[in-house]
């Protein structure tokens, strides 16, 4: 059974770095990529980036300078780090496989 | 970057009516492997999104055949025949041919 679960701090100070973990089960990270998507309150979905099954990454060009995605295949975990946070980074952060399987999301608030 | 333009942004329908959502991409989504990676994703209020359709017209398991996807190159359409209450929420097109990009979303509401 495919499952993904996001974890990380719910409150981050502006200018600091956000670190989130997506823990997956039911599949191997060497067989499937994992995508990060975020959704500001009351707004639409924004693709952030992907770590492909071979470990390569692609990032949204608008976030590329601040974002990195890595993984630990032995722990079935994918990591998102984004620096220089601002209040408009406040959002629900999701990880998903294939856009078919999604975590429940984690609401991150950036406080000034 | 590819831009995905969805219309309308809001759609009011009565239960039992049909609904149609358009999605246009700023460049062809036909990839070098000959496939077109256009997805439709649905989000009901307070829930995580879920994919309904992939590669333009292929329904995910469990998706009712009231849903259909058509299109090619840069123009795509999601059609829902006989809308039911459980269909109300926001629909997003999302291209996966060149990284990923979501459309702005179309909110399907009850008339």
Interface residues (C-beta under 8 A of the other chain):
Chain A: X35 X37 X44 X45 X46 X47 X50 X58 X60 X61 X94 X96 X98 X99 X100 X102 X103 X104 X105
Chain B: X1 X39 X41 X43 X48 X49 X50 X51 X54 X60 X90 X92 X94 X96 X99 X100 X101 X102 X103 X104 X105
